[in-house]
Amino acid sequence: MSGILDSVNQRTQLVGQNRLELLLFRLSGAQVYGINVFKVKEVLQCPKLTSMPKSSAMVRGVAHIRGGTIPILDMGLATGQRSVAPDDAALSERFVIITEYNRNTQGFLVGGVERIVNLNWEEIHPPPKGSGRDNYLTAVTEIDGKLIEIIDVEKILAEVAPVNNDLASEYIEEQSAKNSQHKIRILVVDDSVVARKQIEHCLSSIGLEIELKNDGLAAYNHLREITADGSSASDHYTLMISDVEMPEMDGYTLTTKCKSDPALASLYVMLHTSLSGVFNQAMVQKVGADDFMAKFNADELTDNVMGVVDRLIGQQ
């Protein structure tokens, strides 16, 4: 266990190589789950928790860690399963994975933590349709002949603390009137169904046309297909908004491949990531992305996108 705890914050060198490392853990059964180490700040034995009246049942309490107060969510309850600690007496035998998502820090109570594995994003796949277990999954992989399930943390957080996706009605009217003068198409690439819906709701409300893809490989193949006639990607889309962590092909690799392809290089790429606290600005520049922002704030996203749109239209 000490090896896992010591190495969690030393695993950023794989970013940009279409590789990742997963921290493997269990809840209350035999199934093994994974979380990207790049989003993990710390792993520790469950500390003493203080209950929060009127909070969601999946919030087991708050922990005071390193001068901060962090909500601790029961990962079992959060994914529609049984609690990983059915009574408070069991809490001290459980572990907490402290993570940073979407500008917030939270802990996930899990049954046990196993090891870290090094993988290629090509080995990570979308969950099989109709499996009955994909409600809270964003991806799956196989390690040593066993299926590893990667949980859609953004879906969990959206259920615990819903994000307001709505823009002011005056802003919608103003932007919609302006955008009606141009055909503005945005390609949105994200493996989280919650994130896709958030972005689509936000941008379509101001009159932008949105095309959705759920991983980098699907987006890259789509762009190659529509430019096979000799056109450029910017003839079809004003810009692309891409997540970073995605199965099959991550956002860094997608950006690199687009910027190295003459037919795709002119497409403006905005990386939109939940890796807020540890985001690597140098890596964004290395892969050639035009912009990036942390998830998810509807007003900020809309302002950034419209700023890009206005500049690009002004250059035409």
C-alpha positions in Angstrom: 0.0 0.0 0.0 2.8 2.5 0.9 4.1 2.2 -2.7 0.8 3.3 -4.1 0.5 6.2 -1.7 4.0 7.4 -2.4 3.7 7.3 -6.2 0.2 8.8 -6.8 1.5 12.4 -7.3 4.5 11.4 -9.5 2.7 10.1 -12.6 2.3 13.0 -15.0 5.1 12.1 -17.5 2.8 9.9 -19.7 0.5 12.8 -20.7 0.6 13.5 -24.4 1.7 10.0 -25.3 -1.8 8.5 -25.5 -1.0 6.7 -22.3 -2.4 6.8 -18.8 -2.1 5.1 -15.5 -5.1 3.8 -13.6 -5.3 3.4 -9.8 -7.3 0.2 -9.3 -9.7 -0.2 -6.4 -12.7 -2.2 -5.2 -16.0 -1.2 -3.7 -17.8 -4.0 -1.7 -17.5 -6.9 -4.2 -15.0 -8.6 -6.5 -15.4 -6.1 -9.4 -12.3 -3.9 -9.9 -12.6 -0.3 -10.9 -10.1 2.3 -12.2 -9.5 6.0 -11.9 -6.9 8.0 -13.7 -4.0 8.7 -11.4 -3.6 12.1 -13.0 -6.8 13.1 -11.1 -5.8 11.6 -7.8 -4.2 13.9 -5.2 -3.9 11.4 -2.3 -5.0 8.0 -1.1 -5.4 7.5 2.7 -7.1 5.3 5.3 -10.5 6.8 5.9 -10.1 9.6 8.5 -12.7 10.6 11.0 -15.8 12.0 9.3 -18.2 14.7 10.4 -21.7 14.2 9.3 -23.5 16.8 7.2 -27.2 17.2 8.0 -29.6 17.3 5.0 -26.9 16.2 2.6 -27.3 13.4 0.0 -27.2 9.9 1.4 -24.1 9.2 -0.7 -22.2 11.9 1.1 -20.9 10.1 4.2 -19.5 13.3 5.8 -16.7 15.7 5.5 -13.0 15.2 6.5 -10.6 17.8 7.7 -7.4 17.0 5.7 -4.3 19.2 5.5 -6.1 22.4 6.5 -9.1 21.9 4.2 -12.6 20.5 4.6 -13.4 17.8 1.9 -16.7 16.1 1.3 -16.4 12.3 1.3 -18.7 10.4 -1.1 -19.5 6.7 -0.7 -18.6 5.4 -4.2 -20.8 2.3 -3.8 -24.0 4.4 -3.1 -23.0 6.9 -5.7 -23.0 4.2 -8.4 -26.3 2.7 -7.4 -24.7 -0.2 -5.4 -24.6 -1.1 -1.8 -22.5 1.1 0.6 -18.8 0.2 0.9 -19.2 0.8 4.7 -22.7 -0.1 5.9 -22.1 1.2 9.4 -19.8 3.8 10.8 -17.7 1.2 12.6 -16.5 -0.1 9.2 -15.3 3.3 8.0 -11.8 3.1 9.6 -11.1 -0.1 7.6 -11.9 1.7 4.3 -9.9 4.0 2.1 -10.5 7.4 0.7 -9.3 8.5 -2.8 -8.9 12.3 -2.8 -9.4 13.7 -6.3 -9.7 16.9 -8.1 -12.4 17.2 -10.7 -13.9 20.3 -12.3 -12.2 22.8 -10.0 -13.3 21.0 -6.8 -11.7 18.6 -4.5 -13.6 15.6 -3.1 -12.9 12.2 -1.6 -14.4 8.9 -2.7 -14.8 6.2 0.0 -13.8 2.8 -1.4 -13.5 -0.7 0.0 -9.8 -1.2 -0.9 -7.1 0.1 -3.2 -4.9 -2.4 -5.1 -2.2 -1.1 -7.5 -1.4 1.3 -10.3 -1.3 0.0 -13.9 0.2 1.6 -17.0 -2.0 1.5 -20.2 -2.4 2.9 -23.6 -5.6 4.8 -24.3 -6.2 2.4 -27.2 -6.7 -0.3 -24.6 -9.5 1.7 -23.1 -12.9 1.2 -24.7 -16.4 2.6 -24.4 -18.7 0.4 -22.2 -20.5 -2.2 -24.2 -24.0 -1.1 -25.1 -26.8 -3.0 -23.4 -24.5 -4.5 -20.8 -26.8 -3.2 -18.0 -23.8 -1.9 -16.1 -23.0 1.2 -18.2 -25.1 3.7 -16.4 -22.2 5.0 -14.4 -19.4 3.8 -16.6 -17.4 6.0 -19.0 -15.0 3.2 -20.2 -13.8 -0.3 -19.7 -10.5 -2.2 -20.2 -9.1 -5.6 -19.5 -6.2 -6.4 -17.2 -5.0 -9.9 -16.6 -8.1 -11.3 -18.1 -10.4 -9.3 -15.9 -12.8 -6.5 -16.9 -11.9 -3.2 -15.3 -14.7 -0.6 -15.1 -13.9 3.1 -15.2 -16.5 5.2 -13.5 -18.0 8.3 -15.0 -17.1 10.6 -12.0 -18.6 13.6 -13.8 -22.0 11.9 -13.7 -21.7 11.2 -10.0 -20.7 14.8 -9.2 -23.6 16.2 -11.4 -26.0 14.2 -9.3 -24.6 15.2 -6.0 -24.1 18.9 -6.8 -25.9 19.7 -10.1 -24.3 22.3 -12.3 -26.5 25.2 -13.6 -26.3 24.9 -17.4 -28.7 27.8 -18.0 -27.6 31.1 -19.4 -29.4 34.4 -18.8 -32.3 34.9 -21.1 -31.1 38.3 -22.3 -27.7 36.8 -23.2 -29.4 34.0 -25.1 -31.5 36.4 -27.1 -28.5 38.6 -27.9 -26.2 35.8 -29.0 -28.9 33.9 -30.9 -29.7 37.0 -32.9 -26.0 37.5 -33.7 -25.3 33.8 -34.5 -28.3 33.6 -36.8 -26.3 35.7 -39.3 -23.7 32.9 -39.7 -23.7 29.1 -39.8 -21.6 28.2 -36.8 -20.9 24.5 -36.3 -19.0 23.2 -33.2 -17.6 19.7 -32.9 -17.7 18.5 -29.3 -15.7 15.5 -28.2 -16.2 14.0 -24.8 -16.6 10.5 -23.4 -18.9 11.6 -20.5 -22.6 11.7 -21.5 -23.1 14.3 -18.8 -20.4 16.6 -20.1 -21.7 16.2 -23.7 -25.2 17.2 -22.6 -23.9 20.1 -20.5 -22.0 21.6 -23.5 -24.7 20.9 -26.0 -27.4 22.5 -23.9 -25.2 25.5 -23.2 -24.1 26.2 -26.8 -27.2 25.2 -28.7 -29.3 27.6 -26.6 -27.5 30.5 -28.3 -28.0 29.1 -31.8 -24.8 27.2 -32.4 -25.0 23.9 -34.3 -23.4 21.1 -32.3 -22.0 17.7 -33.5 -21.2 15.2 -30.8 -18.5 12.5 -30.7 -17.7 10.4 -27.7 -14.0 9.8 -28.1 -11.0 11.1 -29.9 -10.7 8.3 -32.4 -14.3 8.7 -33.5 -13.7 12.5 -33.9 -10.5 12.0 -35.9 -12.1 9.4 -38.2 -15.1 11.8 -38.7 -12.8 14.7 -39.6 -10.8 12.6 -42.0 -14.0 11.4 -43.7 -15.5 14.8 -44.2 -12.2 16.2 -45.6 -11.6 13.3 -48.0 -13.1 15.5 -50.8 -10.2 17.9 -50.5 -11.9 20.3 -48.2 -10.4 21.4 -44.9 -11.9 20.8 -41.4 -12.4 24.5 -40.9 -14.7 24.4 -43.9 -17.0 22.2 -41.9 -16.5 23.4 -38.3 -15.8 26.7 -36.7 -13.9 25.0 -33.9 -13.6 21.7 -31.9 -14.0 21.5 -28.2 -12.3 18.3 -26.9 -12.0 16.6 -23.6 -8.5 15.3 -22.7 -9.3 11.9 -21.1 -11.1 9.7 -23.5 -11.0 6.0 -24.5 -9.4 4.9 -27.8 -7.6 8.3 -28.3 -7.1 11.1 -25.8 -7.5 14.8 -26.5 -3.8 15.5 -26.6 -3.2 12.8 -29.2 -6.3 14.0 -31.2 -4.9 17.5 -31.2 -1.5 16.4 -32.3 -2.9 14.3 -35.2 -5.1 17.1 -36.3 -2.4 19.7 -36.2 0.0 17.5 -38.2 -2.6 16.8 -40.9 -2.8 19.5 -43.6 -6.5 19.0 -44.1 -7.2 19.3 -40.4 -4.5 21.7 -39.1 -6.6 24.9 -39.6 -9.3 23.7 -37.2 -9.3 25.7 -34.0 -8.9 23.3 -31.0 -10.1 24.1 -27.5 -9.3 21.6 -24.9 -12.0 21.4 -22.2 -10.8 19.4 -19.2 -11.7 18.4 -15.7 -7.9 18.3 -14.9 -8.1 21.7 -13.4 -5.7 21.6 -10.5 -2.8 19.8 -12.3 -3.4 20.9 -15.8 -0.1 21.1 -17.8 0.1 24.3 -19.8 3.4 23.3 -21.4 1.7 20.1 -22.7 -1.1 22.1 -24.2 1.5 24.2 -26.1 3.4 21.1 -27.1 0.5 19.4 -28.8 -0.5 22.6 -30.5 -3.9 23.3 -29.0 -5.2 26.8 -29.6 -6.9 27.2 -26.2 -7.9 25.4 -23.1 -10.3 25.8 -20.2 -11.3 23.9 -17.1 -14.7 22.3 -16.8 -17.5 23.3 -16.3 -18.9 26.8 -16.1 -21.7 27.6 -18.6 -21.0 31.3 -18.7 -17.2 30.9 -19.0 -17.6 28.3 -21.8 -20.0 30.4 -23.7 -17.9 33.6 -23.4 -14.8 31.8 -24.5 -16.5 30.1 -27.4 -18.1 33.3 -28.6 -14.8 35.1 -28.3 -13.2 32.6 -30.6 -16.1 32.6 -33.0 -16.0 36.4 -33.2 -12.3 36.4 -33.9 -12.5 33.7 -36.5 -15.5 35.3 -38.3 -13.7 38.6 -38.3 -10.7 37.0 -40.1 -12.9 35.7 -42.9 
